[in-house]
Amino acid sequence: MCNQNNTEQDVQIKFSGIDNRFLIINKRINNLIITVLIIGLFFLVLIAASYYNIAQNFSNEKADLREFMRELKENFGKLEPSPNIELVGLNGLPLQGQKLPVKLVQKNGNKQLEISYIAKNTGKKATGQSYLKYYANDPIILSNPSIDEPNFKFETYVNPKDINPSEIPGGNYSVHWTSKINLMPSDKEISGEHQFLLKYYYGESKVSSAKFTILINNN
């Protein structure tokens, strides 16, 4: 009887040892699976980060390439002949900032300013059709309210058909213009000094401008 009990105990011990081994093996397998998952997740994160950096660098390179192409086009455009208008007074000095005597005349019962200056094309290409805009403030009342110059109250414009010549050749070609600007009826005294602005539109999108003072003497 005693030997049989010992045998059963030995068998139970062996089964218990086998169970412990299975538990240890399962634990090791679970640990290995967790380790593999962690390593896999780490590599996925590493790959994703690398892909993001590559995509970001590629995007930056594309932006740099676009900027380079834009600058190249601009620089190439600068090499092409283009017009360049300089507005000059009759004294040969830049019109900007000058005090310019003007004539006030009567025509068909209306007052008219006669402003003389020089437009010089120092570029190597003709201007194409030209457009003019003049700006003034009270008491010089022009035909339209100013829509693009907040420091001036009135404006008037001159279309190419009323400009002669309406196109200036390149190569320092100069034109002496006398613009006749109609004033709106007013009882205000206009003798004295008044701020004036001239804008000259030409080429495809070029503008030359000069702000100066006109001197009106009614006597």
PyRosetta script that sets phi, psi and omega in degrees:
from pyrosetta import init, pose_from_sequence

init()
pose = pose_from_sequence("MCNQNNTEQDVQIKFSGIDNRFLIINKRINNLIITVLIIGLFFLVLIAASYYNIAQNFSNEKADLREFMRELKENFGKLEPSPNIELVGLNGLPLQGQKLPVKLVQKNGNKQLEISYIAKNTGKKATGQSYLKYYANDPIILSNPSIDEPNFKFETYVNPKDINPSEIPGGNYSVHWTSKINLMPSDKEISGEHQFLLKYYYGESKVSSAKFTILINNN")
pose.set_psi(1, -40.3)
pose.set_omega(1, -178.3)
pose.set_phi(2, -65.8)
pose.set_psi(2, -39.5)
pose.set_omega(2, -179.7)
pose.set_phi(3, -65.7)
pose.set_psi(3, -36.1)
pose.set_omega(3, -179.6)
pose.set_phi(4, -66.3)
pose.set_psi(4, -40.2)
pose.set_omega(4, 179.0)
pose.set_phi(5, -64.7)
pose.set_psi(5, -38.9)
pose.set_omega(5, 179.6)
pose.set_phi(6, -65.1)
pose.set_psi(6, -38.8)
pose.set_omega(6, -179.8)
pose.set_phi(7, -63.6)
pose.set_psi(7, -43.3)
pose.set_omega(7, 179.5)
pose.set_phi(8, -63.8)
pose.set_psi(8, -38.6)
pose.set_omega(8, 178.7)
pose.set_phi(9, -65.2)
pose.set_psi(9, -40.1)
pose.set_omega(9, 179.4)
pose.set_phi(10, -63.6)
pose.set_psi(10, -39.9)
pose.set_omega(10, 179.9)
pose.set_phi(11, -64.7)
pose.set_psi(11, -43.2)
pose.set_omega(11, 179.4)
pose.set_phi(12, -62.6)
pose.set_psi(12, -38.8)
pose.set_omega(12, 179.1)
pose.set_phi(13, -63.9)
pose.set_psi(13, -43.1)
pose.set_omega(13, 179.7)
pose.set_phi(14, -63.2)
pose.set_psi(14, -45.0)
pose.set_omega(14, 177.8)
pose.set_phi(15, -62.2)
pose.set_psi(15, -39.1)
pose.set_omega(15, 178.0)
pose.set_phi(16, -63.1)
pose.set_psi(16, -40.2)
pose.set_omega(16, 178.2)
pose.set_phi(17, -64.6)
pose.set_psi(17, -40.0)
pose.set_omega(17, 178.2)
pose.set_phi(18, -63.9)
pose.set_psi(18, -43.5)
pose.set_omega(18, 177.8)
pose.set_phi(19, -59.3)
pose.set_psi(19, -42.4)
pose.set_omega(19, 179.1)
pose.set_phi(20, -63.0)
pose.set_psi(20, -39.1)
pose.set_omega(20, 178.2)
pose.set_phi(21, -64.7)
pose.set_psi(21, -42.1)
pose.set_omega(21, 177.5)
pose.set_phi(22, -61.4)
pose.set_psi(22, -39.8)
pose.set_omega(22, 178.0)
pose.set_phi(23, -63.5)
pose.set_psi(23, -42.6)
pose.set_omega(23, 179.1)
pose.set_phi(24, -63.9)
pose.set_psi(24, -43.5)
pose.set_omega(24, 179.7)
pose.set_phi(25, -63.5)
pose.set_psi(25, -44.5)
pose.set_omega(25, 178.5)
pose.set_phi(26, -61.6)
pose.set_psi(26, -40.2)
pose.set_omega(26, 179.3)
pose.set_phi(27, -64.0)
pose.set_psi(27, -42.0)
pose.set_omega(27, 179.1)
pose.set_phi(28, -65.4)
pose.set_psi(28, -40.5)
pose.set_omega(28, 178.6)
pose.set_phi(29, -63.2)
pose.set_psi(29, -44.5)
pose.set_omega(29, 178.8)
pose.set_phi(30, -62.0)
pose.set_psi(30, -42.7)
pose.set_omega(30, 178.1)
pose.set_phi(31, -62.6)
pose.set_psi(31, -40.0)
pose.set_omega(31, 178.9)
pose.set_phi(32, -65.0)
pose.set_psi(32, -42.2)
pose.set_omega(32, 178.4)
pose.set_phi(33, -61.8)
pose.set_psi(33, -44.7)
pose.set_omega(33, 179.0)
pose.set_phi(34, -62.2)
pose.set_psi(34, -42.0)
pose.set_omega(34, 179.3)
pose.set_phi(35, -62.3)
pose.set_psi(35, -44.2)
pose.set_omega(35, 179.4)
pose.set_phi(36, -62.7)
pose.set_psi(36, -42.0)
pose.set_omega(36, 179.1)
pose.set_phi(37, -63.5)
pose.set_psi(37, -42.0)
pose.set_omega(37, 179.7)
pose.set_phi(38, -63.9)
pose.set_psi(38, -45.3)
pose.set_omega(38, 179.2)
pose.set_phi(39, -62.7)
pose.set_psi(39, -42.4)
pose.set_omega(39, 178.7)
pose.set_phi(40, -62.4)
pose.set_psi(40, -43.7)
pose.set_omega(40, 178.4)
pose.set_phi(41, -63.2)
pose.set_psi(41, -39.6)
pose.set_omega(41, 178.2)
pose.set_phi(42, -60.9)
pose.set_psi(42, -45.3)
pose.set_omega(42, 179.4)
pose.set_phi(43, -66.0)
pose.set_psi(43, -35.7)
pose.set_omega(43, 176.8)
pose.set_phi(44, -63.3)
pose.set_psi(44, -44.2)
pose.set_omega(44, 177.6)
pose.set_phi(45, -62.6)
pose.set_psi(45, -41.7)
pose.set_omega(45, 179.4)
pose.set_phi(46, -63.0)
pose.set_psi(46, -42.9)
pose.set_omega(46, 179.1)
pose.set_phi(47, -65.0)
pose.set_psi(47, -42.7)
pose.set_omega(47, -180.0)
pose.set_phi(48, -63.1)
pose.set_psi(48, -42.3)
pose.set_omega(48, 178.9)
pose.set_phi(49, -64.4)
pose.set_psi(49, -41.2)
pose.set_omega(49, 178.6)
pose.set_phi(50, -63.7)
pose.set_psi(50, -41.6)
pose.set_omega(50, 179.3)
pose.set_phi(51, -63.9)
pose.set_psi(51, -41.2)
pose.set_omega(51, 179.0)
pose.set_phi(52, -62.5)
pose.set_psi(52, -44.4)
pose.set_omega(52, 179.7)
pose.set_phi(53, -63.9)
pose.set_psi(53, -41.0)
pose.set_omega(53, 178.5)
pose.set_phi(54, -64.2)
pose.set_psi(54, -44.7)
pose.set_omega(54, -179.9)
pose.set_phi(55, -63.9)
pose.set_psi(55, -39.6)
pose.set_omega(55, 179.2)
pose.set_phi(56, -65.4)
pose.set_psi(56, -43.6)
pose.set_omega(56, 178.6)
pose.set_phi(57, -63.9)
pose.set_psi(57, -39.6)
pose.set_omega(57, 179.0)
pose.set_phi(58, -64.8)
pose.set_psi(58, -40.9)
pose.set_omega(58, 178.4)
pose.set_phi(59, -64.1)
pose.set_psi(59, -41.8)
pose.set_omega(59, 178.3)
pose.set_phi(60, -64.5)
pose.set_psi(60, -39.0)
pose.set_omega(60, 178.9)
pose.set_phi(61, -66.0)
pose.set_psi(61, -37.7)
pose.set_omega(61, 177.2)
pose.set_phi(62, -64.0)
pose.set_psi(62, -42.6)
pose.set_omega(62, 178.8)
pose.set_phi(63, -63.7)
pose.set_psi(63, -42.1)
pose.set_omega(63, 178.0)
pose.set_phi(64, -63.4)
pose.set_psi(64, -38.6)
pose.set_omega(64, 179.4)
pose.set_phi(65, -66.1)
pose.set_psi(65, -41.0)
pose.set_omega(65, 177.9)
pose.set_phi(66, -63.5)
pose.set_psi(66, -42.1)
pose.set_omega(66, 179.1)
pose.set_phi(67, -64.1)
pose.set_psi(67, -40.6)
pose.set_omega(67, 178.2)
pose.set_phi(68, -62.8)
pose.set_psi(68, -42.9)
pose.set_omega(68, 178.8)
pose.set_phi(69, -64.2)
pose.set_psi(69, -39.4)
pose.set_omega(69, 178.8)
pose.set_phi(70, -63.8)
pose.set_psi(70, -46.4)
pose.set_omega(70, 179.5)
pose.set_phi(71, -64.2)
pose.set_psi(71, -37.3)
pose.set_omega(71, 178.8)
pose.set_phi(72, -63.0)
pose.set_psi(72, -42.7)
pose.set_omega(72, 178.5)
pose.set_phi(73, -64.2)
pose.set_psi(73, -42.2)
pose.set_omega(73, 179.6)
pose.set_phi(74, -63.5)
pose.set_psi(74, -44.0)
pose.set_omega(74, -179.7)
pose.set_phi(75, -66.4)
pose.set_psi(75, -36.8)
pose.set_omega(75, 176.9)
pose.set_phi(76, -65.5)
pose.set_psi(76, -39.3)
pose.set_omega(76, 178.9)
pose.set_phi(77, -63.6)
pose.set_psi(77, -33.3)
pose.set_omega(77, 179.8)
pose.set_phi(78, -67.7)
pose.set_psi(78, -24.4)
pose.set_omega(78, 180.0)
pose.set_phi(79, -77.4)
pose.set_psi(79, -19.6)
pose.set_omega(79, 179.6)
pose.set_phi(80, -74.9)
pose.set_psi(80, 144.3)
pose.set_omega(80, 177.1)
pose.set_phi(81, -59.2)
pose.set_psi(81, 140.1)
pose.set_omega(81, 179.3)
pose.set_phi(82, -146.3)
pose.set_psi(82, 152.2)
pose.set_omega(82, 176.8)
pose.set_phi(83, -76.1)
pose.set_psi(83, 156.8)
pose.set_omega(83, 175.6)
pose.set_phi(84, -149.9)
pose.set_psi(84, 108.3)
pose.set_omega(84, -176.2)
pose.set_phi(85, -92.5)
pose.set_psi(85, 129.0)
pose.set_omega(85, 171.3)
pose.set_phi(86, -112.0)
pose.set_psi(86, 129.7)
pose.set_omega(86, 178.6)
pose.set_phi(87, -94.6)
pose.set_psi(87, 123.0)
pose.set_omega(87, -170.0)
pose.set_phi(88, -129.5)
pose.set_psi(88, 144.2)
pose.set_omega(88, 174.1)
pose.set_phi(89, -77.1)
pose.set_psi(89, 169.6)
pose.set_omega(89, -180.0)
pose.set_phi(90, -66.9)
pose.set_psi(90, -14.3)
pose.set_omega(90, 176.5)
pose.set_phi(91, -84.4)
pose.set_psi(91, 0.6)
pose.set_omega(91, 178.4)
pose.set_phi(92, 86.3)
pose.set_psi(92, -1.3)
pose.set_omega(92, 179.8)
pose.set_phi(93, -97.2)
pose.set_psi(93, 157.1)
pose.set_omega(93, 178.6)
pose.set_phi(94, -54.0)
pose.set_psi(94, 139.3)
pose.set_omega(94, -177.1)
pose.set_phi(95, -68.1)
pose.set_psi(95, -28.9)
pose.set_omega(95, -179.3)
pose.set_phi(96, -55.1)
pose.set_psi(96, 124.7)
pose.set_omega(96, 174.4)
pose.set_phi(97, 83.0)
pose.set_psi(97, -2.4)
pose.set_omega(97, -178.6)
pose.set_phi(98, -77.0)
pose.set_psi(98, 160.4)
pose.set_omega(98, 167.5)
pose.set_phi(99, -103.1)
pose.set_psi(99, 115.9)
pose.set_omega(99, -168.9)
pose.set_phi(100, -114.0)
pose.set_psi(100, 113.9)
pose.set_omega(100, 174.9)
pose.set_phi(101, -65.3)
pose.set_psi(101, 136.2)
pose.set_omega(101, 178.9)
pose.set_phi(102, -128.3)
pose.set_psi(102, 159.9)
pose.set_omega(102, 178.6)
pose.set_phi(103, -97.9)
pose.set_psi(103, 138.7)
pose.set_omega(103, 172.9)
pose.set_phi(104, -110.6)
pose.set_psi(104, 115.7)
pose.set_omega(104, -176.4)
pose.set_phi(105, -123.6)
pose.set_psi(105, 160.8)
pose.set_omega(105, 175.4)
pose.set_phi(106, -103.9)
pose.set_psi(106, 130.7)
pose.set_omega(106, 178.2)
pose.set_phi(107, -139.6)
pose.set_psi(107, 116.5)
pose.set_omega(107, -178.9)
pose.set_phi(108, 55.4)
pose.set_psi(108, 37.8)
pose.set_omega(108, 177.7)
pose.set_phi(109, 82.2)
pose.set_psi(109, -1.2)
pose.set_omega(109, -179.8)
pose.set_phi(110, -111.6)
pose.set_psi(110, 151.1)
pose.set_omega(110, 177.4)
pose.set_phi(111, -83.7)
pose.set_psi(111, 145.3)
pose.set_omega(111, -176.6)
pose.set_phi(112, -144.0)
pose.set_psi(112, 133.2)
pose.set_omega(112, 175.7)
pose.set_phi(113, -94.3)
pose.set_psi(113, 137.6)
pose.set_omega(113, 174.3)
pose.set_phi(114, -113.8)
pose.set_psi(114, 112.8)
pose.set_omega(114, -176.8)
pose.set_phi(115, -115.2)
pose.set_psi(115, 123.6)
pose.set_omega(115, -178.5)
pose.set_phi(116, -110.3)
pose.set_psi(116, 136.7)
pose.set_omega(116, 177.8)
pose.set_phi(117, -160.6)
pose.set_psi(117, 179.7)
pose.set_omega(117, -178.3)
pose.set_phi(118, -120.6)
pose.set_psi(118, 135.6)
pose.set_omega(118, 171.6)
pose.set_phi(119, -110.9)
pose.set_psi(119, 120.0)
pose.set_omega(119, -176.9)
pose.set_phi(120, -116.3)
pose.set_psi(120, 127.4)
pose.set_omega(120, 177.6)
pose.set_phi(121, -96.4)
pose.set_psi(121, 98.4)
pose.set_omega(121, -179.6)
pose.set_phi(122, -84.9)
pose.set_psi(122, -2.7)
pose.set_omega(122, 177.8)
pose.set_phi(123, -80.2)
pose.set_psi(123, -178.6)
pose.set_omega(123, -177.6)
pose.set_phi(124, -106.6)
pose.set_psi(124, 13.7)
pose.set_omega(124, -178.8)
pose.set_phi(125, -137.7)
pose.set_psi(125, 146.7)
pose.set_omega(125, 178.7)
pose.set_phi(126, -64.4)
pose.set_psi(126, 154.5)
pose.set_omega(126, -175.0)
pose.set_phi(127, -73.9)
pose.set_psi(127, -20.7)
pose.set_omega(127, -166.8)
pose.set_phi(128, 74.5)
pose.set_psi(128, -169.6)
pose.set_omega(128, -179.7)
pose.set_phi(129, -63.6)
pose.set_psi(129, 141.9)
pose.set_omega(129, -177.2)
pose.set_phi(130, -113.6)
pose.set_psi(130, 150.4)
pose.set_omega(130, 176.9)
pose.set_phi(131, -132.1)
pose.set_psi(131, 144.8)
pose.set_omega(131, 179.6)
pose.set_phi(132, -121.8)
pose.set_psi(132, 147.9)
pose.set_omega(132, 172.2)
pose.set_phi(133, -136.0)
pose.set_psi(133, 136.3)
pose.set_omega(133, 177.2)
pose.set_phi(134, -119.6)
pose.set_psi(134, 143.5)
pose.set_omega(134, -178.7)
pose.set_phi(135, -129.5)
pose.set_psi(135, 145.1)
pose.set_omega(135, 179.3)
pose.set_phi(136, -154.1)
pose.set_psi(136, 172.2)
pose.set_omega(136, 175.7)
pose.set_phi(137, -124.6)
pose.set_psi(137, 169.0)
pose.set_omega(137, 173.8)
pose.set_phi(138, -50.4)
pose.set_psi(138, 140.3)
pose.set_omega(138, 6.5)
pose.set_phi(139, -91.8)
pose.set_psi(139, 8.6)
pose.set_omega(139, 177.4)
pose.set_phi(140, -82.7)
pose.set_psi(140, 102.8)
pose.set_omega(140, -175.4)
pose.set_phi(141, -101.5)
pose.set_psi(141, 113.3)
pose.set_omega(141, 178.4)
pose.set_phi(142, -93.4)
pose.set_psi(142, 178.8)
pose.set_omega(142, -168.1)
pose.set_phi(143, -72.2)
pose.set_psi(143, -21.5)
pose.set_omega(143, -175.3)
pose.set_phi(144, -134.8)
pose.set_psi(144, 151.7)
pose.set_omega(144, 171.9)
pose.set_phi(145, -70.0)
pose.set_psi(145, 146.0)
pose.set_omega(145, 179.1)
pose.set_phi(146, -68.5)
pose.set_psi(146, 131.2)
pose.set_omega(146, -178.4)
pose.set_phi(147, -112.9)
pose.set_psi(147, -10.0)
pose.set_omega(147, -177.6)
pose.set_phi(148, -135.7)
pose.set_psi(148, 4.0)
pose.set_omega(148, 176.5)
pose.set_phi(149, -129.3)
pose.set_psi(149, 99.0)
pose.set_omega(149, -174.8)
pose.set_phi(150, -65.1)
pose.set_psi(150, -19.9)
pose.set_omega(150, -179.4)
pose.set_phi(151, -85.4)
pose.set_psi(151, -1.1)
pose.set_omega(151, 177.7)
pose.set_phi(152, -127.4)
pose.set_psi(152, 144.1)
pose.set_omega(152, -174.4)
pose.set_phi(153, -90.9)
pose.set_psi(153, -31.2)
pose.set_omega(153, -174.8)
pose.set_phi(154, -127.9)
pose.set_psi(154, 157.8)
pose.set_omega(154, 175.3)
pose.set_phi(155, -148.3)
pose.set_psi(155, 159.4)
pose.set_omega(155, 170.1)
pose.set_phi(156, -147.1)
pose.set_psi(156, 153.6)
pose.set_omega(156, -175.9)
pose.set_phi(157, -129.5)
pose.set_psi(157, 158.1)
pose.set_omega(157, -178.9)
pose.set_phi(158, -126.3)
pose.set_psi(158, 124.2)
pose.set_omega(158, -179.8)
pose.set_phi(159, -85.1)
pose.set_psi(159, 162.8)
pose.set_omega(159, -177.2)
pose.set_phi(160, -55.6)
pose.set_psi(160, -35.1)
pose.set_omega(160, -177.1)
pose.set_phi(161, -65.6)
pose.set_psi(161, -19.5)
pose.set_omega(161, 179.9)
pose.set_phi(162, -101.4)
pose.set_psi(162, 6.9)
pose.set_omega(162, 178.8)
pose.set_phi(163, -112.0)
pose.set_psi(163, 130.3)
pose.set_omega(163, -179.0)
pose.set_phi(164, -135.1)
pose.set_psi(164, 111.7)
pose.set_omega(164, -0.7)
pose.set_phi(165, -81.4)
pose.set_psi(165, 149.9)
pose.set_omega(165, -179.7)
pose.set_phi(166, -84.0)
pose.set_psi(166, -10.2)
pose.set_omega(166, 178.6)
pose.set_phi(167, -132.4)
pose.set_psi(167, 132.7)
pose.set_omega(167, -178.5)
pose.set_phi(168, -110.6)
pose.set_psi(168, 124.2)
pose.set_omega(168, 177.2)
pose.set_phi(169, -64.2)
pose.set_psi(169, 161.6)
pose.set_omega(169, 177.2)
pose.set_phi(170, -81.4)
pose.set_psi(170, -175.5)
pose.set_omega(170, 177.4)
pose.set_phi(171, 81.9)
pose.set_psi(171, 39.2)
pose.set_omega(171, 179.5)
pose.set_phi(172, 66.3)
pose.set_psi(172, 25.3)
pose.set_omega(172, 176.1)
pose.set_phi(173, -68.8)
pose.set_psi(173, 130.7)
pose.set_omega(173, -176.8)
pose.set_phi(174, -118.8)
pose.set_psi(174, 145.1)
pose.set_omega(174, 179.2)
pose.set_phi(175, -127.5)
pose.set_psi(175, 130.9)
pose.set_omega(175, 174.9)
pose.set_phi(176, -93.5)
pose.set_psi(176, 112.1)
pose.set_omega(176, -178.4)
pose.set_phi(177, -108.2)
pose.set_psi(177, 144.7)
pose.set_omega(177, 167.3)
pose.set_phi(178, -124.1)
pose.set_psi(178, 105.8)
pose.set_omega(178, -179.7)
pose.set_phi(179, -85.5)
pose.set_psi(179, 131.7)
pose.set_omega(179, 177.9)
pose.set_phi(180, -106.1)
pose.set_psi(180, 110.5)
pose.set_omega(180, -171.2)
pose.set_phi(181, -109.2)
pose.set_psi(181, 118.2)
pose.set_omega(181, 179.6)
pose.set_phi(182, -75.2)
pose.set_psi(182, 136.8)
pose.set_omega(182, 176.4)
pose.set_phi(183, -102.7)
pose.set_psi(183, 145.5)
pose.set_omega(183, 176.7)
pose.set_phi(184, -73.6)
pose.set_psi(184, 148.5)
pose.set_omega(184, -179.5)
pose.set_phi(185, -56.4)
pose.set_psi(185, 134.0)
pose.set_omega(185, -179.3)
pose.set_phi(186, -161.9)
pose.set_psi(186, 147.7)
pose.set_omega(186, 176.8)
pose.set_phi(187, -93.0)
pose.set_psi(187, 1.2)
pose.set_omega(187, -176.5)
pose.set_phi(188, -73.4)
pose.set_psi(188, 144.6)
pose.set_omega(188, 176.4)
pose.set_phi(189, -74.2)
pose.set_psi(189, 128.8)
pose.set_omega(189, -175.4)
pose.set_phi(190, -117.7)
pose.set_psi(190, 6.7)
pose.set_omega(190, 176.9)
pose.set_phi(191, -69.9)
pose.set_psi(191, 154.1)
pose.set_omega(191, 179.7)
pose.set_phi(192, 115.1)
pose.set_psi(192, -158.9)
pose.set_omega(192, -177.1)
pose.set_phi(193, -104.0)
pose.set_psi(193, 138.5)
pose.set_omega(193, -179.1)
pose.set_phi(194, -144.1)
pose.set_psi(194, 141.1)
pose.set_omega(194, 177.2)
pose.set_phi(195, -72.1)
pose.set_psi(195, 140.7)
pose.set_omega(195, -178.3)
pose.set_phi(196, -139.2)
pose.set_psi(196, 149.9)
pose.set_omega(196, 177.3)
pose.set_phi(197, -133.6)
pose.set_psi(197, 132.8)
pose.set_omega(197, 176.7)
pose.set_phi(198, -118.0)
pose.set_psi(198, 132.0)
pose.set_omega(198, 172.4)
pose.set_phi(199, -120.8)
pose.set_psi(199, 132.1)
pose.set_omega(199, -179.2)
pose.set_phi(200, -115.8)
pose.set_psi(200, 113.4)
pose.set_omega(200, -179.3)
pose.set_phi(201, -99.6)
pose.set_psi(201, 132.1)
pose.set_omega(201, -177.3)
pose.set_phi(202, -158.9)
pose.set_psi(202, 176.6)
pose.set_omega(202, -178.4)
pose.set_phi(203, 60.8)
pose.set_psi(203, -154.2)
pose.set_omega(203, 179.5)
pose.set_phi(204, -83.6)
pose.set_psi(204, -36.0)
pose.set_omega(204, -177.5)
pose.set_phi(205, -157.4)
pose.set_psi(205, 29.8)
pose.set_omega(205, -176.4)
pose.set_phi(206, -98.9)
pose.set_psi(206, 147.9)
pose.set_omega(206, 179.3)
pose.set_phi(207, -138.9)
pose.set_psi(207, 129.9)
pose.set_omega(207, 169.6)
pose.set_phi(208, -113.6)
pose.set_psi(208, 140.1)
pose.set_omega(208, -176.8)
pose.set_phi(209, -139.2)
pose.set_psi(209, 158.6)
pose.set_omega(209, 177.0)
pose.set_phi(210, -150.0)
pose.set_psi(210, 130.3)
pose.set_omega(210, 174.9)
pose.set_phi(211, -105.8)
pose.set_psi(211, 126.8)
pose.set_omega(211, -176.0)
pose.set_phi(212, -146.4)
pose.set_psi(212, 176.4)
pose.set_omega(212, 179.9)
pose.set_phi(213, -110.4)
pose.set_psi(213, 129.3)
pose.set_omega(213, 175.0)
pose.set_phi(214, -96.5)
pose.set_psi(214, 142.9)
pose.set_omega(214, 179.9)
pose.set_phi(215, -112.7)
pose.set_psi(215, 115.1)
pose.set_omega(215, -178.1)
pose.set_phi(216, -110.2)
pose.set_psi(216, 127.6)
pose.set_omega(216, 178.1)
pose.set_phi(217, -123.9)
pose.set_psi(217, 113.7)
pose.set_omega(217, -177.9)
pose.set_phi(218, -75.2)
pose.set_psi(218, -16.5)
pose.set_omega(218, -176.4)
pose.set_phi(219, -79.4)
pose.dump_pdb("model.pdb")
